[in-house]
């Protein structure tokens, strides 16, 4: 249990707040590159700041404060130039740093523009996504997580606005036992009401957590599995401060990287991105568009009746997050023994807040380019909760809404062809080691 004051400290992310200062030390996804193909601007709300992502006439992206400092008109309706964007109201021009470059109707020789600026933040593209950094300079490197880089990778991005604070979303990822119930027993109950017999839940016998360089590894031992199972022996990481990375359900011939990125919009709203990257199975003919396009699609949270669509795994999560309220009242909690991952994460947050207050880089900050070519880490294969098959998993998840859904199912149906079984496994790669505590 946290006190009400501690809860405020860990959840408020506006400018000048302790958690806001910590979150500003990291890069956050703000858009899919595909979104900007046919538009020049996009409104972005991030860490309680109202911003505009824009594309200049050369195709370069910039991120600046939404409201022009002249008369506060929105730059979301701005006019792109070769080196920035003009306010539609009076033509003042700004570049991606927020500097005012021109004020067309001021007297010749006026230096007034040099005294005017708006917020401006660095942006970078990686793997079909656009990321922003709102913190102090020099900015750390944008992490090149495995799955965002590499060739012959099928990528797709799902998203959903979530009406709650970022922390209750992240704490879900430090709570392995919820899977047994929220995605097991509840899933079975939903299927039962639809006349289906469906068994997927498995009891958790043990859970464990271990810190590593970039966050926390979590592992589980499920009924019917041995300690040699990947779920227990390997597990998967929570990448500090707001990304969950999950392993695949495949064998040795293909690998999936599934990143869930929880972006703090403001104190009571978040943007959730599911970034899935599939290393295409060798020996399978992959349609060209799957390798060239990175589509963005929205996962609807509710059906026509206004209720959560609980047959979708990811909506089950959203229901649990949102029904805790805009900011969970942690001072009213009654934590049990299975909440040790949640407690660990809160203690890490407090420790990293103190580091930032001392002027130090927080956990997972990357400044060495040699470490950032491709950051790989162990991920479980043959994941127990994925063993009912690729098509079934896609049907039960946000992936059902992807424009790639049918083609992906065809690709992985081909993977299951017996003629591929003779291929050797992928060659070993350097991976970040996780230190386990048992």
N, C-alpha and C positions, 0 to 999 in steps of 0.2 A: 504494500500500500504506500502511496505517496501522500504527502500533505497537499493541501490545496495550493500552497505557495510553490512547492516543487513542481506540481503539475503545470502551473502557469509557466514556469521557467522552461520546461521541456517541450511545451506545445506552441508558445507564441513565437512567430517567425518574422515579424515585421522589422523594418530597419531600426537598428539600435538595440534590439533585444539580444540576450545571450544566444538563444538558439538560432535567431536570424543571422547573427555573426558567424556561427558555426556553419550553417547551411550555405552561406555565401562563400565558403572556402572550397566549394565543390561545383563542378559543371552539372547543369540540369538540362534534360531534353525539353525543347519548347515547341517543336514542330517536326513533321516529316518533310523531307526535301520535296516529295511529290506534291505536297500542299501548295508549294510556291511555283509550280510549273506554269500555272495560268493566272497568277495574281501577283501583285506588286507588294502588297502589305498584308499583315495579319496582326490583329490585336493579341497581346500576350499579357497575362497577369501572372506574375511570378514573385514569390516571397513578399506579397502584399504591395508590389509595385505595378503600376499600369504602364505598359510598354508597347512599342510597335516594332515588329520584325519587318524589315523592308528589303527590297532587292533593287539595287541601282541599275542603270542602263547597261553596265558591263556584266551583270549577273552576280555581283558581289553582295553578300548579305550584311546588314547592320541591325543593331538593336538599340533603340533610343526611347526616352520618355515619350509617352503618348501625346502630351499636351504641349503645344508650342509655347515657349516662354513669353511670346509677344502678347497675344490676346487669348491664349488657352484653347485655341481650336485644335481639333484632333488631327494628328499626323497620320492616322490610319487612312485618311483620304488624300494623302500627300501626292505630289507629282515627282516621279523619279527623275534623277539627273545622272550624268556620267559619273559623278563622284559623291552622290548623296541623295537627299530628298528635300523637296520644297513644301512648305506649309501651303495648303490650298487657299488660305485666307488672304495672306499678303506676300507670299513668295519667299519668305525667309528660308534660307537653305542651310541644312545641317548635314554633317557627315556621320559615319558610324560611331565616332567617339563622342558625339553630342555637341561638337564645336559648331558655332554659327559661322558659315562661310560667306554668306551674302545677305544683305538687306536692301533689296532693289530700290526702294524709294527713300532711303536715307541720302543725305547730301554726299556728293563726291568727296572722297578723302576722309569721310567719317570713320572713326575707330570704334564706334558703338558696338559693332559686331564682335569685336575682340573681348568685350565685357559681358557677352551673353553666351550661355551654354545650357544644354539640357543633359540629363543622364544619358550615358552611352556605354554599352558593355560589349566585350568581345563575344563573337559567335564563331563556331566551327561546325563543319559538316563531317559526319562519319557514318558509314554504313547505311545511308538513306535517312539519317536523322540530323537535325540541327540542334546544337547544344549552346547554352549561354553560361557565362560566368559573371556573377555580380559582386565579387569580392575584391579585396585589395590587390594591387599589383606588387610584384609580378605574379601573373596567374600561374597556377600549376598546369601541368600537361593534362589534356583531355585523355582519360584512360582509354587505351585501345584494347578493350576486353575481347577475348576470343569470341568469335561469332560476328563482331562488327567489322572485322578485317578478314581477308582471305578470299580465295577464288573458288568458283563452283559452289557457291553457297546460295540457298534459297532463303530470302528474307521477307518478313511481313510484319506489320505493326498494327496491333489493335489498341484502342483507347476507350476510356470511359471517364467522364467527370464524376468525381465522388464527393458527396456532400458531407465531409467530415475532415477533421484535422489529420495531418500526415502520420502522427505517431501511432494512432490505433491501427492504421493500415500496416505499419512496419512491425508492430508488436505481434500481429498475426503470424508473421514469418518466423518469430522466435517461439512459437507455440505449436510444436509438431502434433500434439494430441488432438488438436481441433480437426485434423484431417480424418481421423477415425470416425468422428461424429458428423461434422458439417458436410464433408464430402463422401462419407460412408453411409452411416445410418440415415441421415436426412435424404441422401440420394436414393437409397433403397425405399424409403417411405414415399418419396415423390413418384418413383417408378411403380410402386404398389398401387397408388391411386390411379395410375394410368393403365392398370391391368397387367403390368409386367412383373416377372420374377427376376430380380437382379440382386446379386450378392457381390459387394465390393469391399465392405468394411473389414478391417483387421485390427485386432487389439494391439496396442503398444505395450510391449514388455519392458523396454528400456528406452530412454532418450538421453542424449549427451550433447554437450556444447564445448567448443574450444576456440579461443581466439587465434587468429593468424594475421598476417601482415595487412590484409585488406578488410578484415571484418571478423565474422564469427562463422565457424562451421557448425551445422547441426546434423545429428545422426539419430536414427531410430532403429530399433529392433522390433519387428512385427511378429505376431503369432504365425507359426508356420515357416518362419525363416530361421536361418542359422546366422551365427556371428560372422560368417564368410560372405553374407549377402552385401551387395553394394550399399543398400540403404543404411547399414550399420558400419561397414568397414570404410566406406568413402563418404557418403552423405553429400550435402551441398551447402554453399555459403550464402550468408547475408553480407553483401558488400556495403560497407559503411559509407554514408549513413542511411541510404534509402533505396537500395536495390536488392532484390532477391534473385539468385541465379539457381535454376533447377536443371537437373540432368535429364537424360533421354530415357525412353523406354526401349531403345534399340539394342542390338547386340554389338558386334565388333565392326560391322561394315558401314555403319553410318552413325552420326552423332548430331544431337540437337542441343542448341544453346537457347534456353528460355529465360529471358530477363524480365522481371517485373519491376518497373521503375515508378516510384511514388513521388510525384513532384508537388512540393508545397506551394499551392496557389496563394492562399492566405490562411489565416488562423482556422477557418472553418470549411475550407474547400481544398481539394487535391485533384490533380490530374494523374490518372493511372495509365501507364503504357505497358503493353505486353509486346516485347520485341523477341520474335522467334527467328532463329537462324538455323537452317538445316544444312549440314554438309551432305550434299547429294550422294546417295549410295553409288558406289562404283559399279560399273556394268549396266547402269540404267540410263536409257535415253531420256534426258530431261528437256522438256519444252523450253525454247529459247527465252520466252517472256518471263519464265520463273526465275531466270538468272539475271535478267536485265532490269526488271522493275522491282521496286520495294513499295508495295501498296499500303495505304493507310485505310483502316475501316473502323467504324464505331461499334462497340458492343452495347446493344440496348439493355437497360437494367430492368425494365418493367414491360409487361405485356399490355394488351389493349384494355385489360380490366384494371390497370393501374397497380397491380401487384408485382412483386419481384418474380422473374422467370427462374424459379428455383431448380429447374431441370438442368440449368447451365452451371457448371462448377464455379466459374468466376463470379457469377451473380450471387451464389451462395456466400462467397466472401464479402461482396459488397453489402449484402443484407446485414451480415454480422458487424461490419464496420459502421455502417450508417445508423443502425438501430441503437448503437451506444450513445448517440447524440452527436452534435457538432464537435464537441470536445468531451471525451470520456471523463466522467467524474471519478478519477482514480482514488480519491480519498474515501470513497465508499466501497472499494473492492474488498473481497475476501480471497486472497491468493492462496493456492494450494501447492502441493509438492511438484506438480507438473508445470508450474509457472516459473521454474528456475531460469529458463531462457529469457523470459520477459524481464525478470529481475536483473539478470546479467546485462542485458541491453541497456536498461535504464542506468545502471552503474557506469557502463562505458560512456554513455552520453554525458553524464556528470563529469567524468574524468576528462573527456575531450573538450567540454566547455571550459574547464579550468586551463587546459593547455592553450586554447585560443586566447583566453583572457591574459595569459602570460606572454602572448606574442609568438607562440610556437605553431608549427604546422600540425593539424590534427591527423588522426589515423587515415592511412590510405592515400595521403597526398603524394603525387608523383612529380618529380622534377628532373629525374635522370632519363634522357631519351633512350639510353641503352636498355632500360627496364621496360620501355613502353612500346616496343615494336609490336608485340602481341602478347597480352597478359593472359596466360592459361592457368587453370587450376583444376584439381581433380573434381570430377562430377560422376555421380552414380549412373551406371547403365542398368538395363533390365529393372527399372524402377517398379516396385511392387504395384503402385497405384496406376501404372500405365499398361499393365500386362493384359488388358482385355482387347488390345489391338489398336492400331493407329487410327483407323476410321472411327472406331467407337470413341476414342479419346477426343478426336476432333469434333464429333457430334456433341459431346458433353461439355465442350469448352467454348471460349470466345472464338476459336478458330473456325467454328461453323459459319461465321459471318464474313470470313475472308474471301475475296474474289479468287484466291488460289485454292480453296478448299477441295474442289473436285479433282483438280490437276494433282494436288499433293497426294490425295488418296490413290490416284492412279500410279504415281511414282513409287509409293511405298508398297503398293500391291505388286508391282514389278520386282521390288526388292525381295519380296517373299518367295519369288520363283526359286525352285530348287537349284537351278543352274548356277545361281550366284553363291551357293553355300561353300564352294571350293575356294573362293577367294581368301587370301590371307588377311589378317586384321590390319587396321591402320598402323603405320609405323609409330613408335613411341615419340612423344614430344616432351620438351622441357615443361615442367609444370611447377607451379607454386605449391610447396609442401604445406600441409596442414598439421599442426601439432595437436594430437588428440590427448584427452585426459584419462583415457582408460584403454 
